[in-house]
Amino acid sequence: MLDLFTDHCEVVKESLSGSRTIDERTYASVAALDERLQQVKKMGQRFSIIEFSPAVKKLKNHSNKIVPV
């Protein structure tokens, strides 16, 4: 499980740094990390302030606008 989480983090990090293209895998990784973040937030009030960086939020918002063909 931790390896999968790390892989998603690496994909997003590399996409944001420009060392890999932003593609479907990037958006899938952002979605997976968002799902995990929501689970963490449900663990207690002290986790409610955790959020993505502005760059990841922008990726997330962009992925929500993409319509599957």
N, C-alpha and C positions, 0 to 999 in steps of 0.2 A: 504494500500500500504506500509506504513512504517513497519507494522508488518511482511509483507512478506519479505521485505528487511532485517529486523532484523533476521528473521528465517534463511535466506541464510547466513548471517554473522555468526550466531551461529553454523550452520552446518560446515562451513569451519573452524572456530576457533577450534571447538571440534575435527575435523579431523586432523588438524595440531598439536594439543596438544597431540593427542593420546588417548583422552577419548572416541572417537568413531572411527570405522574403516573407511578407505577411500573407498567409494563405489560409486555407480551410483548417489546417492543423493548428494554426495559431488561434483561430476563433474557437475551435473545439477545446483547446487548452484553457483559454480564458473562461469558457463556459464551465469546464470542470472545476477550475479554481474558484469560480463564483459560487458554484454549488457547495464546495467545501467551506467557503467563507460563511455562507448562510448557516451551515451546520454548526460551525464554531460559534457564531453569534447566538445560536439557540442554547448554548451551554451556560449562559449567564449574562447578567447585566454588564459586568466588567468587560465583556468582549464586544459589546454593541458599538463601540467607537472605532473598531478596526475597519479600515477601508482600503481599497486599492489606491495606488498612486494615480495622479491625474492622467498619465500616459496610458495606463491600463484601463482606466474609466473611459477614455476616448476610444480605445480599441473595442471595449465592450459595447459602447453606444453604437459604434460603426457596425459591429457584427449584428446588432439587433435590427439594423435597417436593411440588411441584405436579404433579398427574397430568393428562396430556392427556385431553381428553374426546373 
